[in-house]
Amino acid sequence: MRDKWQPKPGDRVLRPRRGKHSRLRRVLGIPSLFSAGFGDIGSSIYYALGVVALVAQGATPIALVIAGIIFIFNSLTYAEGGAMVPEAGGSATFARYGFNDLGGFVSGWALILSYIATIAISAYTIPPYLSYFWPALKDPIIGTTFSMGVIVILILVNIIGIKESTRLNLLFIVFVIATQLVLVIIGFALILVPNPQDLIQHMFGAGNWPSTASLIFGISIASLCFTGVETIAQLAEETRHPEKKIPRAYMLLVVAVFTLFTGISVVALAAMTPQVLGDPVNGWARDPVAGVAANLPYPFLSTIFAPLVAIAASGILFGATNAGVLGSSRLVFNLATQRQFPAVLSGINHRFRTPHVAIVSFSGLAIILLIPGFFFARFFADLGALYVFGSLLSFAIAHASILSLRWRQPDLPRPFRLRWNISFKGRELPITTILGFLATTTIWFTIIVTEPISSGLAGGIWMIGGFIIYYLYRRRAGLPLTQTPTIETHTEV
């Protein structure tokens, strides 16, 4: 009986706090949420830092700091939304309640694109780091086959159970954070403090400071480093006491990510010029953190940290791949249970209580996306553009949804409520959400203009195709394209 429970569509009555039957097990705490979020976000520094340096040049740390501030805005919005609506779906769920089912589907479909690209690009960048130990992985055929194998393994792990999956993530995350933190401390002590003039020269020296257009584009690219904020919200339906633990997990994530990313970018630019850091041929564009280890002042330190960075990078990228599998499957499951997708995609494994149909189907699409890796070594740049397209669009919709809920349902229980509000016609609108909406929307349009083929055209085709699927399914099911459900607050069952 419990497995057949569904929310009533079109119900506009605000119900009191009651237990909600969940088809997924509530087994996750703050460590599991943090590890899943950091596994997605923390991995990007291992490939995005070099790309940012290629565009933003000497302003690379500044571009990352500005993108990090936008990340803080995004995290705060998701903290309020995730605590208020502790269901899988993230921005798709926020938009469904803030606007209607169609709005929720648009956000969810964009986010699915981002997750598929996350799985593919993260798995694809594992072999270059592991090639430090096994040079054969540099071969495109062997490396791509290895990446596909990683996804297959994670599909099996996630079908067995989310708790087992996040425990595996947590082991990698602890090692990665420790390695990054030690590397930043040593870099500051041995590179930056003795020679601060090198950082100044590399930032402001002749030919190092970018044009205004390049700086803006660099900030847009730097946003790639912070686009995994959705992952924690996707796990809300499997979190114990989500109204408390989701905001705390986001706060912990903000501190860790902002500190480590800023520290690594500053040390990297102090250790080498932006031209060397961002050179995709003879520099460190593909493995920038390895470049930091290689440029430590004492050879024995480089000897120690080179393998550690290879292991840490492989571990965090493995975690990011896992986070993509987790996020995409929970999002698809949520859309299907809310009748925004065919019901077959909400299938639950009877033994492990995990959404195995969603896990296999959309992780399988990521494997298909890796096929060009057998022939084109740099196709992952296009995956990055798709990743940013989907993520930023869903972020903008998430901000708009929280503002809509503040306006339409101001008295709704909010276990975590954002402060610093603007009063307008009796409504309290959070400043950080407004700024986050403006920033993500601006960057999204910037990406479309600067990457019209890999982002604008491909992303547009994906969105149009999704709308056609949604339209045909809703018409066949006899459902309206738009309807707004009621938020039902939840407690443990």
Secondary structure in CASP SS format (residue, H / E / C, confidence):
PFRMAT SS
TARGET T0000
AUTHOR 0000-0000-0000
METHOD secondary structure of the structure
MODEL  1
M C 1.00
R H 1.00
D H 1.00
K H 1.00
W C 1.00
Q C 1.00
P C 1.00
K C 1.00
P C 1.00
G C 1.00
D C 1.00
R C 1.00
V C 1.00
L C 1.00
R C 1.00
P C 1.00
R C 1.00
R E 1.00
G E 1.00
K C 1.00
H C 1.00
S C 1.00
R C 1.00
L C 1.00
R C 1.00
R C 1.00
V C 1.00
L E 1.00
G C 1.00
I H 1.00
P H 1.00
S H 1.00
L H 1.00
F H 1.00
S H 1.00
A H 1.00
G H 1.00
F H 1.00
G H 1.00
D H 1.00
I H 1.00
G H 1.00
S H 1.00
S H 1.00
I H 1.00
Y H 1.00
Y H 1.00
A H 1.00
L H 1.00
G H 1.00
V H 1.00
V H 1.00
A H 1.00
L H 1.00
V H 1.00
A H 1.00
Q H 1.00
G H 1.00
A H 1.00
T H 1.00
P H 1.00
I H 1.00
A H 1.00
L H 1.00
V H 1.00
I H 1.00
A H 1.00
G H 1.00
I H 1.00
I H 1.00
F H 1.00
I H 1.00
F H 1.00
N H 1.00
S H 1.00
L H 1.00
T H 1.00
Y H 1.00
A H 1.00
E H 1.00
G H 1.00
G H 1.00
A H 1.00
M H 1.00
V C 1.00
P C 1.00
E C 1.00
A C 1.00
G C 1.00
G C 1.00
S H 1.00
A H 1.00
T H 1.00
F H 1.00
A H 1.00
R H 1.00
Y H 1.00
G H 1.00
F C 1.00
N C 1.00
D H 1.00
L H 1.00
G H 1.00
G H 1.00
F H 1.00
V H 1.00
S H 1.00
G H 1.00
W H 1.00
A H 1.00
L H 1.00
I H 1.00
L H 1.00
S H 1.00
Y H 1.00
I H 1.00
A H 1.00
T H 1.00
I H 1.00
A H 1.00
I H 1.00
S H 1.00
A H 1.00
Y H 1.00
T C 1.00
I H 1.00
P H 1.00
P H 1.00
Y H 1.00
L H 1.00
S C 1.00
Y C 1.00
F C 1.00
W C 1.00
P H 1.00
A H 1.00
L H 1.00
K H 1.00
D C 1.00
P H 1.00
I H 1.00
I H 1.00
G H 1.00
T H 1.00
T H 1.00
F H 1.00
S H 1.00
M H 1.00
G H 1.00
V H 1.00
I H 1.00
V H 1.00
I H 1.00
L H 1.00
I H 1.00
L H 1.00
V H 1.00
N H 1.00
I H 1.00
I H 1.00
G C 1.00
I H 1.00
K H 1.00
E H 1.00
S H 1.00
T H 1.00
R H 1.00
L H 1.00
N H 1.00
L H 1.00
L H 1.00
F H 1.00
I H 1.00
V H 1.00
F H 1.00
V H 1.00
I H 1.00
A H 1.00
T H 1.00
Q H 1.00
L H 1.00
V H 1.00
L H 1.00
V H 1.00
I H 1.00
I H 1.00
G H 1.00
F H 1.00
A H 1.00
L H 1.00
I H 1.00
L H 1.00
V C 1.00
P C 1.00
N C 1.00
P H 1.00
Q H 1.00
D H 1.00
L H 1.00
I H 1.00
Q H 1.00
H H 1.00
M H 1.00
F H 1.00
G C 1.00
A C 1.00
G C 1.00
N C 1.00
W C 1.00
P C 1.00
S C 1.00
T H 1.00
A H 1.00
S H 1.00
L H 1.00
I H 1.00
F H 1.00
G H 1.00
I H 1.00
S H 1.00
I H 1.00
A H 1.00
S H 1.00
L H 1.00
C H 1.00
F H 1.00
T C 1.00
G C 1.00
V C 1.00
E H 1.00
T H 1.00
I H 1.00
A H 1.00
Q H 1.00
L C 1.00
A H 1.00
E H 1.00
E H 1.00
T E 1.00
R C 1.00
H C 1.00
P H 1.00
E H 1.00
K H 1.00
K H 1.00
I H 1.00
P H 1.00
R H 1.00
A H 1.00
Y H 1.00
M H 1.00
L H 1.00
L H 1.00
V H 1.00
V H 1.00
A H 1.00
V H 1.00
F H 1.00
T H 1.00
L H 1.00
F H 1.00
T H 1.00
G H 1.00
I H 1.00
S H 1.00
V H 1.00
V H 1.00
A H 1.00
L H 1.00
A H 1.00
A H 1.00
M C 1.00
T C 1.00
P H 1.00
Q H 1.00
V H 1.00
L H 1.00
G C 1.00
D C 1.00
P C 1.00
V C 1.00
N C 1.00
G C 1.00
W C 1.00
A C 1.00
R C 1.00
D C 1.00
P H 1.00
V H 1.00
A H 1.00
G H 1.00
V H 1.00
A H 1.00
A H 1.00
N C 1.00
L C 1.00
P C 1.00
Y C 1.00
P H 1.00
F H 1.00
L H 1.00
S H 1.00
T H 1.00
I H 1.00
F H 1.00
A H 1.00
P H 1.00
L H 1.00
V H 1.00
A H 1.00
I H 1.00
A H 1.00
A H 1.00
S H 1.00
G H 1.00
I H 1.00
L H 1.00
F H 1.00
G H 1.00
A H 1.00
T H 1.00
N H 1.00
A H 1.00
G H 1.00
V H 1.00
L H 1.00
G H 1.00
S H 1.00
S H 1.00
R H 1.00
L H 1.00
V H 1.00
F H 1.00
N H 1.00
L H 1.00
A H 1.00
T H 1.00
Q C 1.00
R C 1.00
Q C 1.00
F C 1.00
P C 1.00
A H 1.00
V H 1.00
L H 1.00
S H 1.00
G C 1.00
I C 1.00
N C 1.00
H C 1.00
R C 1.00
F C 1.00
R C 1.00
T C 1.00
P C 1.00
H H 1.00
V H 1.00
A H 1.00
I H 1.00
V H 1.00
S H 1.00
F H 1.00
S H 1.00
G H 1.00
L H 1.00
A H 1.00
I H 1.00
I H 1.00
L H 1.00
L C 1.00
I H 1.00
P H 1.00
G H 1.00
F H 1.00
F C 1.00
F C 1.00
A C 1.00
R C 1.00
F C 1.00
F H 1.00
A H 1.00
D H 1.00
L H 1.00
G H 1.00
A H 1.00
L H 1.00
Y H 1.00
V H 1.00
F H 1.00
G H 1.00
S H 1.00
L H 1.00
L H 1.00
S H 1.00
F H 1.00
A H 1.00
I H 1.00
A H 1.00
H H 1.00
A H 1.00
S H 1.00
I H 1.00
L H 1.00
S H 1.00
L H 1.00
R H 1.00
W H 1.00
R H 1.00
Q C 1.00
P C 1.00
D C 1.00
L C 1.00
P C 1.00
R C 1.00
P C 1.00
F C 1.00
R C 1.00
L C 1.00
R C 1.00
W C 1.00
N E 1.00
I E 1.00
S E 1.00
F E 1.00
K C 1.00
G C 1.00
R E 1.00
E E 1.00
L E 1.00
P E 1.00
I H 1.00
T H 1.00
T H 1.00
I H 1.00
L H 1.00
G H 1.00
F H 1.00
L H 1.00
A H 1.00
T H 1.00
T H 1.00
T H 1.00
I H 1.00
W H 1.00
F H 1.00
T H 1.00
I H 1.00
I H 1.00
V H 1.00
T H 1.00
E C 1.00
P H 1.00
I H 1.00
S H 1.00
S H 1.00
G H 1.00
L H 1.00
A H 1.00
G H 1.00
G H 1.00
I H 1.00
W H 1.00
M H 1.00
I H 1.00
G H 1.00
G H 1.00
F H 1.00
I H 1.00
I H 1.00
Y H 1.00
Y H 1.00
L H 1.00
Y H 1.00
R H 1.00
R H 1.00
R H 1.00
A C 1.00
G C 1.00
L C 1.00
P C 1.00
L C 1.00
T C 1.00
Q C 1.00
T C 1.00
P C 1.00
T C 1.00
I C 1.00
E C 1.00
T C 1.00
H E 1.00
T E 1.00
E C 1.00
V C 1.00
END
